[in-house]
Amino acid sequence: MTTSPSTPAARVIRASAVYDLVVTAGFALPVTAALALGSMGDVHRALGLSGAVPVADDAFTILLANLLGSIVSVWAVLRILRPEPVLGAAATVARLLFSTCFAWALTQGASPVLVAFLVPEVAWGIVQGAVVVRALGAERRTLAPC
């Protein structure tokens, strides 16, 4: 079922998708991914942080960053164009998976720069999850047989 673009669920799903597009589009292409990963390393060093940073000139690292950036960017555009509760539910599950991976990486010695990605990911997961549960519950009640 398509949600009206003016419902709270649609607005949150669309806003979280815009956030995802802004944050991940830079990872979609080799040149921009190298710049994004290099910038993360620059921030890490400027703050004097401990932990490992991604290697911005490693082809395999860039390939994986490109896969992340391209898939998430396409997924974000879909949710911007069709901010439906079922897509928001899938995005919420993906946020849980990403957050788990960020937390794991931090426990394995990755740069604390990842916290700048983890905190918004968890926040969007909570906000989006709450409105999606509400919207899907309302849909279920609307579609329930009399």
PyMOL CGO cylinders between C-alpha atoms (Angstrom):
from pymol import cmd
from pymol.cgo import CYLINDER

trace = [
    CYLINDER, 0.00, 0.00, 0.00, 1.34, 3.44, -0.91, 0.3, 1, 1, 1, 1, 1, 1,
    CYLINDER, 1.34, 3.44, -0.91, 1.51, 6.01, 1.84, 0.3, 1, 1, 1, 1, 1, 1,
    CYLINDER, 1.51, 6.01, 1.84, 0.49, 9.59, 1.17, 0.3, 1, 1, 1, 1, 1, 1,
    CYLINDER, 0.49, 9.59, 1.17, 3.64, 11.74, 0.78, 0.3, 1, 1, 1, 1, 1, 1,
    CYLINDER, 3.64, 11.74, 0.78, 2.39, 13.97, 3.58, 0.3, 1, 1, 1, 1, 1, 1,
    CYLINDER, 2.39, 13.97, 3.58, 2.07, 11.32, 6.32, 0.3, 1, 1, 1, 1, 1, 1,
    CYLINDER, 2.07, 11.32, 6.32, 4.59, 11.31, 9.18, 0.3, 1, 1, 1, 1, 1, 1,
    CYLINDER, 4.59, 11.31, 9.18, 5.87, 7.90, 8.02, 0.3, 1, 1, 1, 1, 1, 1,
    CYLINDER, 5.87, 7.90, 8.02, 6.43, 9.09, 4.45, 0.3, 1, 1, 1, 1, 1, 1,
    CYLINDER, 6.43, 9.09, 4.45, 8.20, 12.25, 5.63, 0.3, 1, 1, 1, 1, 1, 1,
    CYLINDER, 8.20, 12.25, 5.63, 10.54, 10.28, 7.92, 0.3, 1, 1, 1, 1, 1, 1,
    CYLINDER, 10.54, 10.28, 7.92, 11.22, 7.57, 5.33, 0.3, 1, 1, 1, 1, 1, 1,
    CYLINDER, 11.22, 7.57, 5.33, 12.01, 10.22, 2.72, 0.3, 1, 1, 1, 1, 1, 1,
    CYLINDER, 12.01, 10.22, 2.72, 14.17, 12.29, 5.11, 0.3, 1, 1, 1, 1, 1, 1,
    CYLINDER, 14.17, 12.29, 5.11, 16.18, 9.24, 6.16, 0.3, 1, 1, 1, 1, 1, 1,
    CYLINDER, 16.18, 9.24, 6.16, 16.65, 8.35, 2.49, 0.3, 1, 1, 1, 1, 1, 1,
    CYLINDER, 16.65, 8.35, 2.49, 17.93, 11.86, 1.73, 0.3, 1, 1, 1, 1, 1, 1,
    CYLINDER, 17.93, 11.86, 1.73, 20.38, 11.49, 4.64, 0.3, 1, 1, 1, 1, 1, 1,
    CYLINDER, 20.38, 11.49, 4.64, 21.53, 8.13, 3.24, 0.3, 1, 1, 1, 1, 1, 1,
    CYLINDER, 21.53, 8.13, 3.24, 22.02, 9.60, -0.22, 0.3, 1, 1, 1, 1, 1, 1,
    CYLINDER, 22.02, 9.60, -0.22, 24.04, 12.54, 1.08, 0.3, 1, 1, 1, 1, 1, 1,
    CYLINDER, 24.04, 12.54, 1.08, 26.25, 10.34, 3.26, 0.3, 1, 1, 1, 1, 1, 1,
    CYLINDER, 26.25, 10.34, 3.26, 26.84, 7.48, 0.81, 0.3, 1, 1, 1, 1, 1, 1,
    CYLINDER, 26.84, 7.48, 0.81, 26.81, 9.00, -2.69, 0.3, 1, 1, 1, 1, 1, 1,
    CYLINDER, 26.81, 9.00, -2.69, 30.45, 9.96, -2.29, 0.3, 1, 1, 1, 1, 1, 1,
    CYLINDER, 30.45, 9.96, -2.29, 31.36, 6.28, -2.00, 0.3, 1, 1, 1, 1, 1, 1,
    CYLINDER, 31.36, 6.28, -2.00, 29.65, 5.27, -5.26, 0.3, 1, 1, 1, 1, 1, 1,
    CYLINDER, 29.65, 5.27, -5.26, 32.50, 5.96, -7.69, 0.3, 1, 1, 1, 1, 1, 1,
    CYLINDER, 32.50, 5.96, -7.69, 36.20, 5.11, -7.41, 0.3, 1, 1, 1, 1, 1, 1,
    CYLINDER, 36.20, 5.11, -7.41, 37.46, 8.70, -7.49, 0.3, 1, 1, 1, 1, 1, 1,
    CYLINDER, 37.46, 8.70, -7.49, 34.95, 10.02, -4.97, 0.3, 1, 1, 1, 1, 1, 1,
    CYLINDER, 34.95, 10.02, -4.97, 35.31, 6.96, -2.73, 0.3, 1, 1, 1, 1, 1, 1,
    CYLINDER, 35.31, 6.96, -2.73, 39.07, 7.51, -2.53, 0.3, 1, 1, 1, 1, 1, 1,
    CYLINDER, 39.07, 7.51, -2.53, 38.43, 11.13, -1.58, 0.3, 1, 1, 1, 1, 1, 1,
    CYLINDER, 38.43, 11.13, -1.58, 35.81, 10.19, 1.03, 0.3, 1, 1, 1, 1, 1, 1,
    CYLINDER, 35.81, 10.19, 1.03, 37.99, 7.50, 2.60, 0.3, 1, 1, 1, 1, 1, 1,
    CYLINDER, 37.99, 7.50, 2.60, 40.99, 9.81, 2.49, 0.3, 1, 1, 1, 1, 1, 1,
    CYLINDER, 40.99, 9.81, 2.49, 38.98, 12.50, 4.26, 0.3, 1, 1, 1, 1, 1, 1,
    CYLINDER, 38.98, 12.50, 4.26, 38.01, 10.04, 6.97, 0.3, 1, 1, 1, 1, 1, 1,
    CYLINDER, 38.01, 10.04, 6.97, 41.70, 9.30, 7.47, 0.3, 1, 1, 1, 1, 1, 1,
    CYLINDER, 41.70, 9.30, 7.47, 42.50, 13.02, 7.55, 0.3, 1, 1, 1, 1, 1, 1,
    CYLINDER, 42.50, 13.02, 7.55, 39.90, 13.62, 10.29, 0.3, 1, 1, 1, 1, 1, 1,
    CYLINDER, 39.90, 13.62, 10.29, 41.22, 10.61, 12.21, 0.3, 1, 1, 1, 1, 1, 1,
    CYLINDER, 41.22, 10.61, 12.21, 44.78, 11.94, 12.13, 0.3, 1, 1, 1, 1, 1, 1,
    CYLINDER, 44.78, 11.94, 12.13, 43.77, 15.57, 12.82, 0.3, 1, 1, 1, 1, 1, 1,
    CYLINDER, 43.77, 15.57, 12.82, 41.95, 14.46, 15.98, 0.3, 1, 1, 1, 1, 1, 1,
    CYLINDER, 41.95, 14.46, 15.98, 44.86, 12.26, 17.02, 0.3, 1, 1, 1, 1, 1, 1,
    CYLINDER, 44.86, 12.26, 17.02, 42.63, 9.20, 17.28, 0.3, 1, 1, 1, 1, 1, 1,
    CYLINDER, 42.63, 9.20, 17.28, 43.78, 5.64, 17.73, 0.3, 1, 1, 1, 1, 1, 1,
    CYLINDER, 43.78, 5.64, 17.73, 42.55, 2.76, 15.62, 0.3, 1, 1, 1, 1, 1, 1,
    CYLINDER, 42.55, 2.76, 15.62, 42.68, 1.69, 12.00, 0.3, 1, 1, 1, 1, 1, 1,
    CYLINDER, 42.68, 1.69, 12.00, 41.58, 3.85, 9.08, 0.3, 1, 1, 1, 1, 1, 1,
    CYLINDER, 41.58, 3.85, 9.08, 40.58, 2.59, 5.62, 0.3, 1, 1, 1, 1, 1, 1,
    CYLINDER, 40.58, 2.59, 5.62, 43.32, 2.51, 3.00, 0.3, 1, 1, 1, 1, 1, 1,
    CYLINDER, 43.32, 2.51, 3.00, 42.16, 4.97, 0.36, 0.3, 1, 1, 1, 1, 1, 1,
    CYLINDER, 42.16, 4.97, 0.36, 44.46, 3.69, -2.38, 0.3, 1, 1, 1, 1, 1, 1,
    CYLINDER, 44.46, 3.69, -2.38, 43.67, -0.03, -2.06, 0.3, 1, 1, 1, 1, 1, 1,
    CYLINDER, 43.67, -0.03, -2.06, 41.63, -1.31, -5.03, 0.3, 1, 1, 1, 1, 1, 1,
    CYLINDER, 41.63, -1.31, -5.03, 39.71, -3.88, -2.98, 0.3, 1, 1, 1, 1, 1, 1,
    CYLINDER, 39.71, -3.88, -2.98, 38.76, -1.31, -0.32, 0.3, 1, 1, 1, 1, 1, 1,
    CYLINDER, 38.76, -1.31, -0.32, 37.61, 1.08, -3.04, 0.3, 1, 1, 1, 1, 1, 1,
    CYLINDER, 37.61, 1.08, -3.04, 35.58, -1.67, -4.74, 0.3, 1, 1, 1, 1, 1, 1,
    CYLINDER, 35.58, -1.67, -4.74, 33.74, -2.50, -1.50, 0.3, 1, 1, 1, 1, 1, 1,
    CYLINDER, 33.74, -2.50, -1.50, 33.16, 1.20, -0.83, 0.3, 1, 1, 1, 1, 1, 1,
    CYLINDER, 33.16, 1.20, -0.83, 31.77, 1.54, -4.39, 0.3, 1, 1, 1, 1, 1, 1,
    CYLINDER, 31.77, 1.54, -4.39, 29.39, -1.37, -3.83, 0.3, 1, 1, 1, 1, 1, 1,
    CYLINDER, 29.39, -1.37, -3.83, 28.16, 0.20, -0.59, 0.3, 1, 1, 1, 1, 1, 1,
    CYLINDER, 28.16, 0.20, -0.59, 27.83, 3.66, -2.11, 0.3, 1, 1, 1, 1, 1, 1,
    CYLINDER, 27.83, 3.66, -2.11, 26.11, 2.60, -5.31, 0.3, 1, 1, 1, 1, 1, 1,
    CYLINDER, 26.11, 2.60, -5.31, 23.63, 0.18, -3.73, 0.3, 1, 1, 1, 1, 1, 1,
    CYLINDER, 23.63, 0.18, -3.73, 22.71, 2.50, -0.87, 0.3, 1, 1, 1, 1, 1, 1,
    CYLINDER, 22.71, 2.50, -0.87, 22.38, 5.46, -3.25, 0.3, 1, 1, 1, 1, 1, 1,
    CYLINDER, 22.38, 5.46, -3.25, 20.00, 3.58, -5.54, 0.3, 1, 1, 1, 1, 1, 1,
    CYLINDER, 20.00, 3.58, -5.54, 18.06, 2.30, -2.50, 0.3, 1, 1, 1, 1, 1, 1,
    CYLINDER, 18.06, 2.30, -2.50, 17.84, 5.87, -1.15, 0.3, 1, 1, 1, 1, 1, 1,
    CYLINDER, 17.84, 5.87, -1.15, 16.48, 7.23, -4.44, 0.3, 1, 1, 1, 1, 1, 1,
    CYLINDER, 16.48, 7.23, -4.44, 13.82, 4.52, -4.45, 0.3, 1, 1, 1, 1, 1, 1,
    CYLINDER, 13.82, 4.52, -4.45, 12.70, 5.53, -0.94, 0.3, 1, 1, 1, 1, 1, 1,
    CYLINDER, 12.70, 5.53, -0.94, 12.72, 9.22, -1.88, 0.3, 1, 1, 1, 1, 1, 1,
    CYLINDER, 12.72, 9.22, -1.88, 10.43, 8.49, -4.83, 0.3, 1, 1, 1, 1, 1, 1,
    CYLINDER, 10.43, 8.49, -4.83, 8.27, 5.90, -3.02, 0.3, 1, 1, 1, 1, 1, 1,
    CYLINDER, 8.27, 5.90, -3.02, 8.38, 6.45, 0.76, 0.3, 1, 1, 1, 1, 1, 1,
    CYLINDER, 8.38, 6.45, 0.76, 6.25, 3.42, 1.58, 0.3, 1, 1, 1, 1, 1, 1,
    CYLINDER, 6.25, 3.42, 1.58, 6.12, 1.80, 5.04, 0.3, 1, 1, 1, 1, 1, 1,
    CYLINDER, 6.12, 1.80, 5.04, 7.31, -1.59, 3.75, 0.3, 1, 1, 1, 1, 1, 1,
    CYLINDER, 7.31, -1.59, 3.75, 10.40, 0.08, 2.23, 0.3, 1, 1, 1, 1, 1, 1,
    CYLINDER, 10.40, 0.08, 2.23, 10.89, 1.99, 5.47, 0.3, 1, 1, 1, 1, 1, 1,
    CYLINDER, 10.89, 1.99, 5.47, 10.70, -1.31, 7.37, 0.3, 1, 1, 1, 1, 1, 1,
    CYLINDER, 10.70, -1.31, 7.37, 13.40, -2.81, 5.14, 0.3, 1, 1, 1, 1, 1, 1,
    CYLINDER, 13.40, -2.81, 5.14, 15.54, 0.31, 5.61, 0.3, 1, 1, 1, 1, 1, 1,
    CYLINDER, 15.54, 0.31, 5.61, 15.11, 0.03, 9.39, 0.3, 1, 1, 1, 1, 1, 1,
    CYLINDER, 15.11, 0.03, 9.39, 16.36, -3.57, 9.30, 0.3, 1, 1, 1, 1, 1, 1,
    CYLINDER, 16.36, -3.57, 9.30, 19.29, -2.45, 7.14, 0.3, 1, 1, 1, 1, 1, 1,
    CYLINDER, 19.29, -2.45, 7.14, 20.09, 0.27, 9.71, 0.3, 1, 1, 1, 1, 1, 1,
    CYLINDER, 20.09, 0.27, 9.71, 20.17, -2.37, 12.44, 0.3, 1, 1, 1, 1, 1, 1,
    CYLINDER, 20.17, -2.37, 12.44, 22.58, -4.44, 10.34, 0.3, 1, 1, 1, 1, 1, 1,
    CYLINDER, 22.58, -4.44, 10.34, 24.79, -1.44, 9.52, 0.3, 1, 1, 1, 1, 1, 1,
    CYLINDER, 24.79, -1.44, 9.52, 24.81, -0.34, 13.16, 0.3, 1, 1, 1, 1, 1, 1,
    CYLINDER, 24.81, -0.34, 13.16, 25.82, -3.82, 14.27, 0.3, 1, 1, 1, 1, 1, 1,
    CYLINDER, 25.82, -3.82, 14.27, 28.66, -3.81, 11.75, 0.3, 1, 1, 1, 1, 1, 1,
    CYLINDER, 28.66, -3.81, 11.75, 29.83, -0.34, 12.84, 0.3, 1, 1, 1, 1, 1, 1,
    CYLINDER, 29.83, -0.34, 12.84, 29.80, -1.44, 16.49, 0.3, 1, 1, 1, 1, 1, 1,
    CYLINDER, 29.80, -1.44, 16.49, 31.69, -4.62, 15.65, 0.3, 1, 1, 1, 1, 1, 1,
    CYLINDER, 31.69, -4.62, 15.65, 34.32, -2.67, 13.67, 0.3, 1, 1, 1, 1, 1, 1,
    CYLINDER, 34.32, -2.67, 13.67, 34.80, -0.32, 16.61, 0.3, 1, 1, 1, 1, 1, 1,
    CYLINDER, 34.80, -0.32, 16.61, 35.37, -3.28, 18.95, 0.3, 1, 1, 1, 1, 1, 1,
    CYLINDER, 35.37, -3.28, 18.95, 37.95, -4.61, 16.48, 0.3, 1, 1, 1, 1, 1, 1,
    CYLINDER, 37.95, -4.61, 16.48, 40.05, -1.44, 16.50, 0.3, 1, 1, 1, 1, 1, 1,
    CYLINDER, 40.05, -1.44, 16.50, 38.52, 0.66, 13.72, 0.3, 1, 1, 1, 1, 1, 1,
    CYLINDER, 38.52, 0.66, 13.72, 38.88, 4.41, 13.99, 0.3, 1, 1, 1, 1, 1, 1,
    CYLINDER, 38.88, 4.41, 13.99, 36.44, 6.15, 16.34, 0.3, 1, 1, 1, 1, 1, 1,
    CYLINDER, 36.44, 6.15, 16.34, 35.56, 8.31, 13.31, 0.3, 1, 1, 1, 1, 1, 1,
    CYLINDER, 35.56, 8.31, 13.31, 32.98, 5.58, 12.68, 0.3, 1, 1, 1, 1, 1, 1,
    CYLINDER, 32.98, 5.58, 12.68, 30.98, 6.90, 15.63, 0.3, 1, 1, 1, 1, 1, 1,
    CYLINDER, 30.98, 6.90, 15.63, 30.02, 9.82, 13.37, 0.3, 1, 1, 1, 1, 1, 1,
    CYLINDER, 30.02, 9.82, 13.37, 28.24, 7.23, 11.18, 0.3, 1, 1, 1, 1, 1, 1,
    CYLINDER, 28.24, 7.23, 11.18, 26.99, 4.98, 13.98, 0.3, 1, 1, 1, 1, 1, 1,
    CYLINDER, 26.99, 4.98, 13.98, 25.12, 7.60, 16.02, 0.3, 1, 1, 1, 1, 1, 1,
    CYLINDER, 25.12, 7.60, 16.02, 22.94, 8.91, 13.16, 0.3, 1, 1, 1, 1, 1, 1,
    CYLINDER, 22.94, 8.91, 13.16, 22.37, 5.33, 11.95, 0.3, 1, 1, 1, 1, 1, 1,
    CYLINDER, 22.37, 5.33, 11.95, 20.99, 4.32, 15.36, 0.3, 1, 1, 1, 1, 1, 1,
    CYLINDER, 20.99, 4.32, 15.36, 18.97, 7.53, 15.67, 0.3, 1, 1, 1, 1, 1, 1,
    CYLINDER, 18.97, 7.53, 15.67, 17.40, 7.11, 12.22, 0.3, 1, 1, 1, 1, 1, 1,
    CYLINDER, 17.40, 7.11, 12.22, 16.71, 3.47, 13.02, 0.3, 1, 1, 1, 1, 1, 1,
    CYLINDER, 16.71, 3.47, 13.02, 14.79, 4.40, 16.16, 0.3, 1, 1, 1, 1, 1, 1,
    CYLINDER, 14.79, 4.40, 16.16, 12.84, 7.25, 14.58, 0.3, 1, 1, 1, 1, 1, 1,
    CYLINDER, 12.84, 7.25, 14.58, 12.10, 5.44, 11.34, 0.3, 1, 1, 1, 1, 1, 1,
    CYLINDER, 12.10, 5.44, 11.34, 11.29, 2.19, 13.12, 0.3, 1, 1, 1, 1, 1, 1,
    CYLINDER, 11.29, 2.19, 13.12, 8.75, 3.91, 15.35, 0.3, 1, 1, 1, 1, 1, 1,
    CYLINDER, 8.75, 3.91, 15.35, 6.84, 5.59, 12.52, 0.3, 1, 1, 1, 1, 1, 1,
    CYLINDER, 6.84, 5.59, 12.52, 6.98, 2.50, 10.32, 0.3, 1, 1, 1, 1, 1, 1,
    CYLINDER, 6.98, 2.50, 10.32, 5.56, 0.26, 13.06, 0.3, 1, 1, 1, 1, 1, 1,
    CYLINDER, 5.56, 0.26, 13.06, 2.76, 2.76, 13.54, 0.3, 1, 1, 1, 1, 1, 1,
    CYLINDER, 2.76, 2.76, 13.54, 2.08, 3.06, 9.80, 0.3, 1, 1, 1, 1, 1, 1,
    CYLINDER, 2.08, 3.06, 9.80, 2.14, -0.69, 9.18, 0.3, 1, 1, 1, 1, 1, 1,
    CYLINDER, 2.14, -0.69, 9.18, -0.19, -1.22, 12.14, 0.3, 1, 1, 1, 1, 1, 1,
    CYLINDER, -0.19, -1.22, 12.14, -2.61, 1.33, 10.71, 0.3, 1, 1, 1, 1, 1, 1,
    CYLINDER, -2.61, 1.33, 10.71, -2.47, -0.36, 7.30, 0.3, 1, 1, 1, 1, 1, 1,
    CYLINDER, -2.47, -0.36, 7.30, -3.16, -3.74, 8.87, 0.3, 1, 1, 1, 1, 1, 1,
    CYLINDER, -3.16, -3.74, 8.87, -6.20, -2.38, 10.70, 0.3, 1, 1, 1, 1, 1, 1,
    CYLINDER, -6.20, -2.38, 10.70, -7.45, -0.73, 7.48, 0.3, 1, 1, 1, 1, 1, 1,
    CYLINDER, -7.45, -0.73, 7.48, -7.04, -3.93, 5.48, 0.3, 1, 1, 1, 1, 1, 1,
    CYLINDER, -7.04, -3.93, 5.48, -8.45, -6.27, 8.15, 0.3, 1, 1, 1, 1, 1, 1,
    CYLINDER, -8.45, -6.27, 8.15, -11.67, -8.06, 7.18, 0.3, 1, 1, 1, 1, 1, 1,
    CYLINDER, -11.67, -8.06, 7.18, -14.83, -6.86, 8.88, 0.3, 1, 1, 1, 1, 1, 1,
]
cmd.load_cgo(trace, "trace")
